[in-house]
Amino acid sequence: MRPIISIASTTLGEAIRRKVLLIILLIGILFLVIAPGLGVLSARSETTVLRGMLLGVIQLTSAVIAVVLTVYMIPNEIERRTIYTILSKPVQRWQFLVGKYLGAVLSLGLMMVLMTTVMAFTFYLQQRDFTAVPELVKAPVMYFVQMSLLAALAVFFSTFVAPLVNFFLSGGMYILGSLFNPFFQTLDQSPTTPIGAKVAAKLVNVILPNFANYNVQNPIINPGQSIANEGAYYFQVSIYGLFYIGILLVGGILVFDRREV
Amino acid sequence: MAAAIETTKLTKGYKSRIHGTVNVVDKLDLHVEEGEIFGFLGPNGAGKTTTIKMLLGIIYPTSGEGYVLGKEIGDMDVHRLISYVPERPYYYEYMTGMELLKFYGSLFGITDVKKFEALLEKVNLHRDASKTISQYSKGMQQRVGLAQSLLNDPKLLFLDEPTGGLDPIAHREIRDLILSFRDEGRTVFISSHELSEVELICDRVAIINRGVIERQGKLSDLLSGGRVEISAEGVPTQFISDMKINDANVRAIPGGVLLDMPEEADITAVIDAVRAQKGKLLSIVPRKKRLEDLFVETVRDKSVAPAAAKKTLTVESGDKP
Protein backbone atom coordinates (compact mmCIF):
# COMPACT_ATOMS: atom_id res chain seq x y z
CA MET A 1 0.00 0.00 0.00
CA ARG A 2 2.89 2.35 0.87
CA PRO A 3 4.31 2.50 -2.69
CA ILE A 4 0.83 3.22 -4.07
CA ILE A 5 0.36 6.17 -1.72
CA SER A 6 3.85 7.51 -2.49
CA ILE A 7 3.35 7.25 -6.24
CA ALA A 8 -0.13 8.79 -5.99
CA SER A 9 1.10 11.76 -3.97
CA THR A 10 4.01 12.31 -6.38
CA THR A 11 1.59 12.22 -9.31
CA LEU A 12 -0.57 14.78 -7.54
CA GLY A 13 2.47 16.97 -6.87
CA GLU A 14 3.44 16.85 -10.50
CA ALA A 15 -0.07 17.38 -11.87
CA ILE A 16 -0.74 20.52 -9.88
CA ARG A 17 2.47 21.98 -11.31
CA ARG A 18 1.79 21.12 -14.95
CA LYS A 19 1.36 24.41 -16.75
CA VAL A 20 -0.99 23.07 -19.41
CA LEU A 21 -3.40 21.78 -16.76
CA LEU A 22 -3.25 25.02 -14.81
CA ILE A 23 -4.02 26.99 -17.97
CA ILE A 24 -7.04 24.79 -18.73
CA LEU A 25 -8.16 25.17 -15.12
CA LEU A 26 -7.74 28.95 -15.23
CA ILE A 27 -9.74 29.18 -18.46
CA GLY A 28 -12.49 27.11 -16.81
CA ILE A 29 -12.51 29.35 -13.74
CA LEU A 30 -12.55 32.44 -15.94
CA PHE A 31 -15.64 31.15 -17.74
CA LEU A 32 -17.30 30.35 -14.40
CA VAL A 33 -16.68 33.92 -13.25
CA ILE A 34 -17.99 35.57 -16.43
CA ALA A 35 -20.91 33.13 -16.84
CA PRO A 36 -23.49 35.50 -15.23
CA GLY A 37 -22.56 38.14 -17.80
CA LEU A 38 -23.06 35.71 -20.68
CA GLY A 39 -26.48 34.69 -19.35
CA VAL A 40 -28.06 37.89 -20.62
CA LEU A 41 -27.45 36.71 -24.19
CA SER A 42 -30.08 34.01 -23.79
CA ALA A 43 -33.82 34.47 -23.94
CA ARG A 44 -34.43 31.72 -21.36
CA SER A 45 -34.80 32.28 -17.64
CA GLU A 46 -31.65 33.81 -16.20
CA THR A 47 -31.35 31.20 -13.42
CA THR A 48 -31.79 28.29 -15.81
CA VAL A 49 -29.18 29.66 -18.17
CA LEU A 50 -26.76 30.43 -15.35
CA ARG A 51 -27.09 26.95 -13.86
CA GLY A 52 -26.68 25.32 -17.26
CA MET A 53 -23.63 27.39 -18.11
CA LEU A 54 -21.90 26.86 -14.77
CA LEU A 55 -22.38 23.09 -14.83
CA GLY A 56 -21.47 22.88 -18.53
CA VAL A 57 -18.20 24.75 -17.93
CA ILE A 58 -17.28 22.46 -15.02
CA GLN A 59 -18.08 19.32 -16.99
CA LEU A 60 -16.22 20.36 -20.13
CA THR A 61 -13.16 21.69 -18.27
CA SER A 62 -12.98 18.58 -16.09
CA ALA A 63 -13.21 16.29 -19.12
CA VAL A 64 -10.36 18.10 -20.89
CA ILE A 65 -8.25 18.05 -17.71
CA ALA A 66 -8.98 14.33 -17.16
CA VAL A 67 -7.84 13.39 -20.66
CA VAL A 68 -4.80 15.71 -20.84
CA LEU A 69 -3.71 14.65 -17.37
CA THR A 70 -3.85 10.92 -18.00
CA VAL A 71 -2.85 10.35 -21.63
CA TYR A 72 0.75 11.44 -21.01
CA MET A 73 1.10 9.99 -17.54
CA ILE A 74 2.60 6.57 -18.28
CA PRO A 75 4.38 7.44 -21.58
CA ASN A 76 6.10 10.40 -19.86
CA GLU A 77 7.40 8.18 -17.08
CA ILE A 78 8.87 5.81 -19.66
CA GLU A 79 10.32 8.53 -21.85
CA ARG A 80 11.97 10.28 -18.91
CA ARG A 81 13.18 6.93 -17.50
CA THR A 82 11.67 7.72 -14.09
CA ILE A 83 9.82 4.43 -14.31
CA TYR A 84 13.12 2.51 -14.27
CA THR A 85 14.24 3.98 -10.97
CA ILE A 86 10.81 3.16 -9.53
CA LEU A 87 10.36 -0.35 -10.93
CA SER A 88 13.90 -1.30 -9.92
CA LYS A 89 12.75 -0.74 -6.32
CA PRO A 90 10.41 -3.23 -4.64
CA VAL A 91 7.41 -1.83 -6.53
CA GLN A 92 5.14 -4.07 -8.58
CA ARG A 93 3.86 -2.83 -11.89
CA TRP A 94 0.26 -2.94 -10.71
CA GLN A 95 1.17 -0.78 -7.73
CA PHE A 96 2.75 1.73 -10.08
CA LEU A 97 -0.30 1.85 -12.35
CA VAL A 98 -2.81 2.07 -9.51
CA GLY A 99 -0.68 4.75 -7.80
CA LYS A 100 -0.57 6.80 -10.98
CA TYR A 101 -4.33 6.46 -11.45
CA LEU A 102 -5.14 7.41 -7.88
CA GLY A 103 -2.79 10.41 -8.17
CA ALA A 104 -4.62 11.49 -11.30
CA VAL A 105 -8.02 11.12 -9.63
CA LEU A 106 -6.80 13.08 -6.60
CA SER A 107 -5.52 15.88 -8.83
CA LEU A 108 -8.75 15.88 -10.77
CA GLY A 109 -10.75 15.95 -7.55
CA LEU A 110 -8.74 18.86 -6.22
CA MET A 111 -9.23 20.87 -9.40
CA MET A 112 -12.95 20.04 -9.48
CA VAL A 113 -13.35 21.11 -5.85
CA LEU A 114 -11.75 24.42 -6.74
CA MET A 115 -14.04 24.91 -9.75
CA THR A 116 -17.10 23.87 -7.75
CA THR A 117 -16.22 26.39 -5.03
CA VAL A 118 -15.89 29.16 -7.62
CA MET A 119 -19.18 28.04 -9.17
CA ALA A 120 -20.95 28.15 -5.78
CA PHE A 121 -19.63 31.64 -5.07
CA THR A 122 -20.55 32.91 -8.51
CA PHE A 123 -24.04 31.47 -8.21
CA TYR A 124 -24.54 32.87 -4.71
CA LEU A 125 -23.25 36.34 -5.66
CA GLN A 126 -25.57 36.41 -8.66
CA GLN A 127 -28.70 34.86 -7.16
CA ARG A 128 -28.25 35.69 -3.45
CA ASP A 129 -29.81 32.30 -2.76
CA PHE A 130 -27.68 29.98 -0.70
CA THR A 131 -30.37 27.28 -0.41
CA ALA A 132 -30.02 26.40 -4.10
CA VAL A 133 -26.24 25.86 -3.84
CA PRO A 134 -26.30 22.30 -2.35
CA GLU A 135 -28.67 21.23 -5.15
CA LEU A 136 -26.27 22.69 -7.72
CA VAL A 137 -23.25 20.90 -6.20
CA LYS A 138 -24.85 17.47 -6.72
CA ALA A 139 -23.94 17.57 -10.40
CA PRO A 140 -20.16 18.13 -9.95
CA VAL A 141 -20.15 15.20 -7.50
CA MET A 142 -21.57 12.96 -10.21
CA TYR A 143 -19.21 14.55 -12.76
CA PHE A 144 -16.33 13.53 -10.51
CA VAL A 145 -17.38 9.86 -10.81
CA GLN A 146 -17.73 10.39 -14.56
CA MET A 147 -14.25 11.93 -14.84
CA SER A 148 -12.73 9.17 -12.69
CA LEU A 149 -14.19 6.71 -15.20
CA LEU A 150 -12.82 8.74 -18.09
CA ALA A 151 -9.40 8.86 -16.40
CA ALA A 152 -9.47 5.06 -15.94
CA LEU A 153 -10.30 4.67 -19.62
CA ALA A 154 -7.38 6.91 -20.63
CA VAL A 155 -5.00 5.11 -18.23
CA PHE A 156 -6.10 1.78 -19.74
CA PHE A 157 -5.38 3.00 -23.27
CA SER A 158 -2.12 4.61 -22.20
CA THR A 159 -0.70 1.16 -21.45
CA PHE A 160 -0.64 0.30 -25.14
CA VAL A 161 -1.29 3.32 -27.39
CA ALA A 162 0.56 6.57 -28.05
CA PRO A 163 -0.66 9.72 -26.23
CA LEU A 164 -2.14 11.39 -29.30
CA VAL A 165 -4.09 8.29 -30.31
CA ASN A 166 -5.17 7.93 -26.70
CA PHE A 167 -6.39 11.54 -26.62
CA PHE A 168 -8.75 10.95 -29.54
CA LEU A 169 -9.68 7.43 -28.44
CA SER A 170 -10.59 8.39 -24.87
CA GLY A 171 -12.15 11.69 -25.94
CA GLY A 172 -14.12 9.95 -28.67
CA MET A 173 -15.40 7.25 -26.33
CA TYR A 174 -16.37 9.91 -23.81
CA ILE A 175 -18.40 11.79 -26.40
CA LEU A 176 -19.96 8.58 -27.71
CA GLY A 177 -20.70 7.31 -24.21
CA SER A 178 -22.19 10.65 -23.17
CA LEU A 179 -24.27 11.48 -26.21
CA PHE A 180 -25.09 8.21 -27.91
CA ASN A 181 -25.39 5.69 -25.09
CA PRO A 182 -29.05 6.63 -24.46
CA PHE A 183 -29.63 6.18 -28.20
CA PHE A 184 -28.07 2.69 -28.20
CA GLN A 185 -30.09 1.86 -25.08
CA THR A 186 -33.32 2.89 -26.81
CA LEU A 187 -32.37 0.94 -29.92
CA ASP A 188 -31.65 -2.14 -27.83
CA GLN A 189 -34.95 -1.94 -25.93
CA SER A 190 -37.22 -1.03 -28.84
CA PRO A 191 -39.40 -3.95 -30.04
CA THR A 192 -39.29 -2.66 -33.62
CA THR A 193 -35.47 -2.80 -33.92
CA PRO A 194 -34.24 -5.58 -36.25
CA ILE A 195 -32.43 -8.36 -34.39
CA GLY A 196 -29.00 -7.57 -35.94
CA ALA A 197 -29.17 -3.92 -34.94
CA LYS A 198 -30.46 -4.95 -31.51
CA VAL A 199 -27.41 -7.22 -30.88
CA ALA A 200 -25.03 -4.51 -32.13
CA ALA A 201 -26.72 -1.89 -29.95
CA LYS A 202 -26.56 -4.18 -26.92
CA LEU A 203 -22.88 -4.90 -27.56
CA VAL A 204 -22.02 -1.21 -27.86
CA ASN A 205 -24.13 -0.50 -24.81
CA VAL A 206 -22.24 -3.08 -22.74
CA ILE A 207 -18.73 -2.28 -23.98
CA LEU A 208 -18.98 1.49 -24.09
CA PRO A 209 -18.91 3.06 -20.62
CA ASN A 210 -22.21 4.78 -20.04
CA PHE A 211 -21.00 8.30 -19.33
CA ALA A 212 -24.55 9.58 -19.82
CA ASN A 213 -25.45 8.10 -16.42
CA TYR A 214 -23.70 11.01 -14.76
CA ASN A 215 -25.27 13.82 -16.77
CA VAL A 216 -27.64 14.69 -13.95
CA GLN A 217 -27.83 18.42 -14.71
CA ASN A 218 -31.33 18.46 -16.28
CA PRO A 219 -33.36 18.27 -13.05
CA ILE A 220 -30.98 20.78 -11.45
CA ILE A 221 -31.25 23.26 -14.32
CA ASN A 222 -35.00 22.77 -14.88
CA PRO A 223 -36.80 22.82 -11.52
CA GLY A 224 -39.82 21.02 -12.97
CA GLN A 225 -37.91 17.81 -13.65
CA SER A 226 -36.65 15.26 -11.14
CA ILE A 227 -34.91 11.89 -10.91
CA ALA A 228 -37.11 9.20 -9.41
CA ASN A 229 -35.53 7.79 -6.27
CA GLU A 230 -32.58 10.12 -6.57
CA GLY A 231 -30.42 8.69 -3.76
CA ALA A 232 -30.70 5.14 -5.05
CA TYR A 233 -29.93 6.32 -8.58
CA TYR A 234 -26.78 8.15 -7.49
CA PHE A 235 -25.67 5.10 -5.50
CA GLN A 236 -26.38 2.73 -8.36
CA VAL A 237 -24.48 4.73 -11.00
CA SER A 238 -21.59 5.28 -8.60
CA ILE A 239 -21.30 1.51 -8.10
CA TYR A 240 -21.50 1.07 -11.88
CA GLY A 241 -18.67 3.60 -12.26
CA LEU A 242 -16.51 1.92 -9.62
CA PHE A 243 -17.12 -1.48 -11.21
CA TYR A 244 -16.17 -0.18 -14.65
CA ILE A 245 -13.09 1.59 -13.25
CA GLY A 246 -12.06 -1.69 -11.62
CA ILE A 247 -12.41 -3.56 -14.91
CA LEU A 248 -10.40 -0.92 -16.79
CA LEU A 249 -7.64 -0.91 -14.19
CA VAL A 250 -7.40 -4.71 -14.15
CA GLY A 251 -7.26 -4.65 -17.97
CA GLY A 252 -4.58 -1.96 -17.86
CA ILE A 253 -2.56 -3.92 -15.30
CA LEU A 254 -2.73 -7.08 -17.43
CA VAL A 255 -1.47 -5.20 -20.48
CA PHE A 256 1.13 -3.17 -18.57
CA ASP A 257 2.47 -6.24 -16.80
CA ARG A 258 3.49 -7.78 -20.11
CA ARG A 259 4.59 -4.58 -21.74
CA GLU A 260 8.27 -3.93 -22.45
CA VAL A 261 9.10 -0.50 -21.05
CA MET B 1 33.94 -15.84 -4.72
CA ALA B 2 30.14 -15.89 -5.09
CA ALA B 3 28.56 -14.53 -8.23
CA ALA B 4 26.57 -11.30 -7.95
CA ILE B 5 25.33 -11.78 -11.50
CA GLU B 6 25.32 -14.98 -13.51
CA THR B 7 23.64 -15.39 -16.86
CA THR B 8 23.52 -18.38 -19.18
CA LYS B 9 22.60 -17.91 -22.82
CA LEU B 10 20.44 -14.93 -21.89
CA THR B 11 18.76 -13.73 -25.06
CA LYS B 12 16.44 -10.89 -25.93
CA GLY B 13 14.90 -10.84 -29.36
CA TYR B 14 12.50 -8.44 -31.01
CA LYS B 15 10.31 -9.26 -33.95
CA SER B 16 10.92 -7.20 -37.03
CA ARG B 17 8.73 -7.27 -40.12
CA ILE B 18 11.75 -7.10 -42.40
CA HIS B 19 14.39 -9.14 -40.58
CA GLY B 20 12.26 -11.58 -38.63
CA THR B 21 13.42 -11.98 -35.02
CA VAL B 22 16.45 -9.82 -34.26
CA ASN B 23 18.41 -10.74 -31.15
CA VAL B 24 19.47 -7.52 -29.46
CA VAL B 25 21.21 -9.61 -26.82
CA ASP B 26 22.32 -13.02 -27.98
CA LYS B 27 23.20 -15.95 -25.69
CA LEU B 28 24.82 -13.77 -23.09
CA ASP B 29 27.05 -15.58 -20.60
CA LEU B 30 27.97 -13.06 -17.96
CA HIS B 31 29.73 -13.57 -14.67
CA VAL B 32 30.12 -10.77 -12.16
CA GLU B 33 31.69 -11.51 -8.81
CA GLU B 34 30.58 -10.00 -5.53
CA GLY B 35 32.49 -6.94 -4.35
CA GLU B 36 33.98 -5.99 -7.69
CA ILE B 37 33.48 -3.09 -10.06
CA PHE B 38 32.48 -4.61 -13.36
CA GLY B 39 32.62 -2.60 -16.57
CA PHE B 40 30.11 -3.47 -19.25
CA LEU B 41 31.33 -1.89 -22.46
CA GLY B 42 30.07 -1.67 -25.96
CA PRO B 43 29.28 0.74 -28.78
CA ASN B 44 25.86 2.38 -29.11
CA GLY B 45 23.15 -0.18 -29.73
CA ALA B 46 25.34 -3.07 -28.59
CA GLY B 47 22.75 -4.27 -26.07
CA LYS B 48 24.10 -2.81 -22.83
CA THR B 49 20.94 -1.13 -21.59
CA THR B 50 18.77 -4.04 -22.75
CA THR B 51 20.96 -6.37 -20.68
CA ILE B 52 20.64 -4.14 -17.61
CA LYS B 53 16.85 -3.94 -18.05
CA MET B 54 16.65 -7.72 -18.23
CA LEU B 55 18.78 -8.08 -15.11
CA LEU B 56 16.49 -5.62 -13.33
CA GLY B 57 13.40 -7.49 -14.45
CA ILE B 58 12.05 -4.46 -16.33
CA ILE B 59 11.97 -6.36 -19.62
CA TYR B 60 11.70 -10.09 -20.08
CA PRO B 61 14.30 -12.34 -21.71
CA THR B 62 13.26 -14.34 -24.76
CA SER B 63 15.34 -17.32 -23.62
CA GLY B 64 18.19 -18.28 -21.34
CA GLU B 65 18.45 -17.68 -17.64
CA GLY B 66 19.94 -15.18 -15.29
CA TYR B 67 20.53 -14.88 -11.58
CA VAL B 68 21.09 -11.73 -9.58
CA LEU B 69 22.45 -12.21 -6.07
CA GLY B 70 21.56 -15.87 -6.33
CA LYS B 71 17.92 -15.31 -7.24
CA GLU B 72 16.24 -15.57 -10.58
CA ILE B 73 15.93 -12.25 -12.41
CA GLY B 74 12.62 -10.53 -11.77
CA ASP B 75 12.42 -11.84 -8.19
CA MET B 76 10.98 -8.96 -6.15
CA ASP B 77 13.11 -9.87 -3.10
CA VAL B 78 16.20 -8.98 -5.11
CA HIS B 79 14.84 -5.47 -5.66
CA ARG B 80 15.38 -4.78 -1.98
CA LEU B 81 19.09 -5.47 -2.42
CA ILE B 82 19.87 -3.76 -5.69
CA SER B 83 19.57 -0.30 -7.13
CA TYR B 84 19.80 1.38 -10.48
CA VAL B 85 20.80 4.76 -11.83
CA PRO B 86 19.76 5.09 -15.48
CA GLU B 87 21.58 7.00 -18.18
CA ARG B 88 20.62 10.70 -18.14
CA PRO B 89 18.03 10.19 -15.43
CA TYR B 90 15.12 12.56 -14.91
CA TYR B 91 13.89 13.13 -11.42
CA TYR B 92 10.72 15.00 -10.51
CA GLU B 93 12.01 18.52 -10.95
CA TYR B 94 9.71 20.17 -8.47
CA MET B 95 11.12 18.12 -5.61
CA THR B 96 14.06 19.20 -3.50
CA GLY B 97 16.98 16.84 -3.01
CA MET B 98 15.61 15.91 0.40
CA GLU B 99 12.06 15.35 -0.93
CA LEU B 100 13.44 13.13 -3.68
CA LEU B 101 15.15 10.90 -1.12
CA LYS B 102 11.97 10.86 0.96
CA PHE B 103 9.98 9.73 -2.08
CA TYR B 104 12.36 6.94 -3.08
CA GLY B 105 12.83 6.02 0.57
CA SER B 106 9.08 5.65 0.99
CA LEU B 107 9.11 2.94 -1.71
CA PHE B 108 11.23 0.89 0.70
CA GLY B 109 9.36 2.05 3.77
CA ILE B 110 12.34 4.16 4.87
CA THR B 111 11.39 7.38 6.67
CA ASP B 112 14.56 8.10 8.62
CA VAL B 113 15.43 11.76 7.90
CA LYS B 114 18.90 11.31 9.47
CA LYS B 115 19.64 8.64 6.87
CA PHE B 116 18.59 11.01 4.07
CA GLU B 117 20.82 13.74 5.49
CA ALA B 118 23.76 11.35 5.76
CA LEU B 119 23.31 10.25 2.15
CA LEU B 120 23.14 13.83 0.92
CA GLU B 121 26.32 14.51 2.85
CA LYS B 122 27.98 11.46 1.32
CA VAL B 123 27.33 12.80 -2.19
CA ASN B 124 28.24 16.33 -1.08
CA LEU B 125 24.75 17.76 -1.54
CA HIS B 126 23.91 18.45 2.09
CA ARG B 127 24.18 22.20 1.51
CA ASP B 128 21.81 21.95 -1.47
CA ALA B 129 19.23 19.66 0.14
CA SER B 130 16.52 22.31 -0.01
CA LYS B 131 17.13 23.28 -3.63
CA THR B 132 14.79 21.82 -6.22
CA ILE B 133 16.10 19.29 -8.73
CA SER B 134 15.48 21.85 -11.49
CA GLN B 135 18.13 24.04 -9.83
CA TYR B 136 20.69 21.21 -9.79
CA SER B 137 23.46 20.97 -12.37
CA LYS B 138 23.91 17.72 -14.34
CA GLY B 139 26.61 16.59 -11.94
CA MET B 140 24.41 17.33 -8.93
CA GLN B 141 21.52 15.41 -10.50
CA GLN B 142 23.83 12.46 -11.04
CA ARG B 143 24.98 12.68 -7.43
CA VAL B 144 21.43 12.86 -6.06
CA GLY B 145 20.73 9.83 -8.27
CA LEU B 146 23.57 7.99 -6.59
CA ALA B 147 22.23 9.07 -3.19
CA GLN B 148 18.79 7.63 -3.98
CA SER B 149 20.48 4.46 -5.18
CA LEU B 150 22.08 3.99 -1.75
CA LEU B 151 18.84 4.32 0.22
CA ASN B 152 18.36 0.58 0.63
CA ASP B 153 22.03 -0.04 1.38
CA PRO B 154 22.27 -2.13 -1.83
CA LYS B 155 24.61 -5.04 -2.33
CA LEU B 156 24.62 -4.48 -6.07
CA LEU B 157 24.40 -1.20 -8.00
CA PHE B 158 23.69 -0.86 -11.70
CA LEU B 159 25.02 2.39 -13.11
CA ASP B 160 24.21 3.17 -16.73
CA GLU B 161 26.68 5.72 -18.14
CA PRO B 162 27.26 7.31 -14.72
CA THR B 163 29.65 9.97 -16.01
CA GLY B 164 28.07 10.65 -19.39
CA GLY B 165 28.02 14.36 -20.26
CA LEU B 166 29.69 15.50 -17.04
CA ASP B 167 32.57 17.94 -16.70
CA PRO B 168 36.00 16.68 -15.47
CA ILE B 169 35.39 17.72 -11.87
CA ALA B 170 32.02 15.99 -11.73
CA HIS B 171 33.68 12.97 -13.39
CA ARG B 172 36.17 12.76 -10.61
CA GLU B 173 33.53 13.15 -7.89
CA ILE B 174 31.44 10.36 -9.35
CA ARG B 175 34.49 8.16 -9.83
CA ASP B 176 35.52 8.62 -6.19
CA LEU B 177 32.00 7.76 -5.08
CA ILE B 178 31.99 4.58 -7.16
CA LEU B 179 35.34 3.57 -5.69
CA SER B 180 33.95 4.18 -2.20
CA PHE B 181 31.08 1.78 -3.01
CA ARG B 182 33.60 -0.99 -3.65
CA ASP B 183 35.42 -0.15 -0.42
CA GLU B 184 32.08 -0.61 1.35
CA GLY B 185 31.85 -4.12 -0.10
CA ARG B 186 29.22 -3.40 -2.75
CA THR B 187 29.26 -4.81 -6.25
CA VAL B 188 29.06 -2.17 -8.97
CA PHE B 189 27.97 -2.95 -12.51
CA ILE B 190 28.83 -0.04 -14.80
CA SER B 191 27.74 0.33 -18.37
CA SER B 192 29.88 2.96 -20.00
CA HIS B 193 31.51 4.50 -23.04
CA GLU B 194 34.07 6.32 -20.96
CA LEU B 195 36.89 3.85 -21.44
CA SER B 196 39.55 5.82 -19.56
CA GLU B 197 37.18 6.00 -16.60
CA VAL B 198 36.46 2.28 -16.73
CA GLU B 199 40.16 1.51 -17.00
CA LEU B 200 40.78 3.49 -13.84
CA ILE B 201 38.16 1.90 -11.64
CA CYS B 202 37.03 -1.49 -12.96
CA ASP B 203 38.35 -4.84 -11.81
CA ARG B 204 36.82 -6.82 -14.63
CA VAL B 205 35.15 -5.91 -17.88
CA ALA B 206 33.07 -7.41 -20.64
CA ILE B 207 32.84 -6.02 -24.14
CA ILE B 208 29.54 -6.56 -25.88
CA ASN B 209 29.05 -5.89 -29.55
CA ARG B 210 25.87 -6.49 -31.53
CA GLY B 211 24.42 -8.36 -28.59
CA VAL B 212 27.32 -10.80 -28.23
CA ILE B 213 29.96 -10.78 -25.53
CA GLU B 214 33.26 -10.56 -27.37
CA ARG B 215 35.64 -10.37 -24.43
CA GLN B 216 35.28 -10.83 -20.71
CA GLY B 217 37.82 -11.02 -17.96
CA LYS B 218 40.15 -9.25 -15.58
CA LEU B 219 41.29 -5.93 -16.91
CA SER B 220 44.93 -6.73 -16.14
CA ASP B 221 44.71 -9.93 -18.20
CA LEU B 222 42.86 -8.37 -21.09
CA LEU B 223 45.37 -5.54 -21.26
CA SER B 224 48.43 -7.76 -21.06
CA GLY B 225 50.51 -8.00 -24.22
CA GLY B 226 51.80 -4.43 -24.38
CA ARG B 227 54.62 -3.39 -26.66
CA VAL B 228 58.07 -1.86 -26.33
CA GLU B 229 59.64 0.67 -28.64
CA ILE B 230 63.44 0.67 -28.87
CA SER B 231 65.27 3.33 -30.82
CA ALA B 232 68.98 3.17 -31.57
CA GLU B 233 71.57 4.74 -33.87
CA GLY B 234 74.61 3.32 -35.64
CA VAL B 235 72.82 0.04 -36.31
CA PRO B 236 71.68 -0.99 -39.81
CA THR B 237 67.95 -1.58 -40.16
CA GLN B 238 68.64 -4.87 -41.91
CA PHE B 239 70.62 -6.10 -38.93
CA ILE B 240 67.61 -5.70 -36.62
CA SER B 241 65.29 -7.26 -39.19
CA ASP B 242 67.59 -10.26 -39.41
CA MET B 243 67.07 -10.95 -35.69
CA LYS B 244 63.62 -12.34 -36.68
CA ILE B 245 61.72 -11.19 -33.60
CA ASN B 246 58.11 -12.37 -33.72
CA ASP B 247 55.47 -9.68 -34.33
CA ALA B 248 58.09 -6.93 -34.54
CA ASN B 249 58.20 -3.92 -36.86
CA VAL B 250 61.43 -2.23 -37.80
CA ARG B 251 61.69 1.06 -39.57
CA ALA B 252 64.28 3.67 -40.21
CA ILE B 253 63.95 6.98 -38.42
CA PRO B 254 66.10 10.10 -38.89
CA GLY B 255 69.50 9.18 -37.49
CA GLY B 256 68.68 5.62 -36.54
CA VAL B 257 66.23 2.77 -36.37
CA LEU B 258 63.00 2.16 -34.47
CA LEU B 259 61.99 -1.30 -33.35
CA ASP B 260 58.45 -1.95 -32.15
CA MET B 261 58.13 -5.36 -30.50
CA PRO B 262 55.93 -7.27 -28.01
CA GLU B 263 56.86 -6.74 -24.37
CA GLU B 264 57.31 -10.49 -23.96
CA ALA B 265 60.10 -10.56 -26.57
CA ASP B 266 63.74 -10.70 -25.47
CA ILE B 267 64.59 -7.05 -24.97
CA THR B 268 68.01 -7.86 -23.47
CA ALA B 269 69.02 -9.68 -26.66
CA VAL B 270 68.22 -6.56 -28.69
CA ILE B 271 70.20 -4.33 -26.31
CA ASP B 272 73.16 -6.74 -26.45
CA ALA B 273 73.00 -6.82 -30.23
CA VAL B 274 73.02 -3.01 -30.47
CA ARG B 275 76.03 -2.87 -28.18
CA ALA B 276 77.82 -5.57 -30.16
CA GLN B 277 77.34 -3.46 -33.29
CA LYS B 278 78.87 -0.49 -31.41
CA GLY B 279 75.55 1.25 -31.83
CA LYS B 280 73.98 3.72 -29.39
CA LEU B 281 70.75 2.98 -27.58
CA LEU B 282 68.58 6.12 -27.69
CA SER B 283 65.43 5.06 -25.84
CA ILE B 284 63.39 2.14 -24.55
CA VAL B 285 59.71 3.05 -24.20
CA PRO B 286 57.22 0.49 -22.89
CA ARG B 287 53.76 1.03 -24.41
CA LYS B 288 51.02 -0.41 -22.22
CA LYS B 289 47.96 -1.73 -23.99
CA ARG B 290 45.04 0.62 -23.37
CA LEU B 291 41.44 -0.37 -22.90
CA GLU B 292 40.62 1.89 -25.80
CA ASP B 293 42.96 -0.15 -28.05
CA LEU B 294 41.32 -3.37 -26.90
CA PHE B 295 37.84 -1.94 -27.37
CA VAL B 296 38.50 -0.59 -30.86
CA GLU B 297 40.28 -3.79 -31.84
CA THR B 298 37.35 -5.89 -30.60
CA VAL B 299 34.60 -3.82 -32.11
CA ARG B 300 36.47 -3.27 -35.39
CA ASP B 301 37.30 -6.98 -35.71
CA LYS B 302 33.63 -7.75 -35.43
CA SER B 303 32.60 -5.27 -38.11
CA VAL B 304 35.42 -6.34 -40.47
CA ALA B 305 35.15 -10.10 -40.04
CA PRO B 306 31.86 -11.03 -38.42
CA ALA B 307 32.37 -14.78 -38.85
CA ALA B 308 35.79 -14.77 -37.23
CA ALA B 309 34.62 -12.57 -34.40
CA LYS B 310 31.69 -14.84 -33.51
CA LYS B 311 33.51 -16.76 -30.82
CA THR B 312 33.50 -15.40 -27.32
CA LEU B 313 36.90 -14.99 -25.80
CA THR B 314 37.03 -15.35 -22.05
CA VAL B 315 40.19 -14.37 -20.26
CA GLU B 316 40.85 -15.12 -16.65
CA SER B 317 43.89 -14.60 -14.48
CA GLY B 318 46.80 -16.61 -15.84
CA ASP B 319 44.82 -17.63 -18.87
CA LYS B 320 45.94 -15.40 -21.68
CA PRO B 321 44.04 -14.90 -24.90
HADDOCK unambig.tbl for C-alpha pairs under 7 A between the chains (distance, minus, plus):
assign (segid A and resid 2 and name CA) (segid B and resid 107 and name CA) 6.76 0.50 0.50
assign (segid A and resid 3 and name CA) (segid B and resid 106 and name CA) 6.80 0.50 0.50
assign (segid A and resid 3 and name CA) (segid B and resid 107 and name CA) 4.92 0.50 0.50
assign (segid A and resid 6 and name CA) (segid B and resid 103 and name CA) 6.53 0.50 0.50
assign (segid A and resid 6 and name CA) (segid B and resid 106 and name CA) 6.56 0.50 0.50
assign (segid A and resid 80 and name CA) (segid B and resid 89 and name CA) 6.99 0.50 0.50
assign (segid A and resid 80 and name CA) (segid B and resid 90 and name CA) 5.58 0.50 0.50
assign (segid A and resid 81 and name CA) (segid B and resid 89 and name CA) 6.19 0.50 0.50
assign (segid A and resid 81 and name CA) (segid B and resid 90 and name CA) 6.49 0.50 0.50
assign (segid A and resid 82 and name CA) (segid B and resid 89 and name CA) 6.95 0.50 0.50
assign (segid A and resid 82 and name CA) (segid B and resid 90 and name CA) 6.00 0.50 0.50
assign (segid A and resid 82 and name CA) (segid B and resid 91 and name CA) 6.42 0.50 0.50
assign (segid A and resid 85 and name CA) (segid B and resid 84 and name CA) 6.16 0.50 0.50
assign (segid A and resid 85 and name CA) (segid B and resid 85 and name CA) 6.67 0.50 0.50
assign (segid A and resid 87 and name CA) (segid B and resid 58 and name CA) 6.99 0.50 0.50
assign (segid A and resid 88 and name CA) (segid B and resid 56 and name CA) 6.09 0.50 0.50
assign (segid A and resid 88 and name CA) (segid B and resid 79 and name CA) 6.03 0.50 0.50
assign (segid A and resid 88 and name CA) (segid B and resid 83 and name CA) 6.39 0.50 0.50
assign (segid A and resid 88 and name CA) (segid B and resid 84 and name CA) 6.51 0.50 0.50
assign (segid A and resid 89 and name CA) (segid B and resid 79 and name CA) 5.21 0.50 0.50
assign (segid A and resid 89 and name CA) (segid B and resid 80 and name CA) 6.48 0.50 0.50
assign (segid A and resid 89 and name CA) (segid B and resid 83 and name CA) 6.88 0.50 0.50
assign (segid A and resid 89 and name CA) (segid B and resid 107 and name CA) 6.94 0.50 0.50
assign (segid A and resid 90 and name CA) (segid B and resid 76 and name CA) 5.95 0.50 0.50
assign (segid A and resid 90 and name CA) (segid B and resid 79 and name CA) 5.07 0.50 0.50
assign (segid A and resid 90 and name CA) (segid B and resid 80 and name CA) 5.85 0.50 0.50
assign (segid A and resid 90 and name CA) (segid B and resid 107 and name CA) 6.96 0.50 0.50
assign (segid A and resid 90 and name CA) (segid B and resid 108 and name CA) 6.79 0.50 0.50
assign (segid A and resid 91 and name CA) (segid B and resid 107 and name CA) 6.99 0.50 0.50
assign (segid A and resid 260 and name CA) (segid B and resid 59 and name CA) 5.25 0.50 0.50
assign (segid A and resid 261 and name CA) (segid B and resid 58 and name CA) 6.83 0.50 0.50
assign (segid A and resid 261 and name CA) (segid B and resid 59 and name CA) 6.67 0.50 0.50
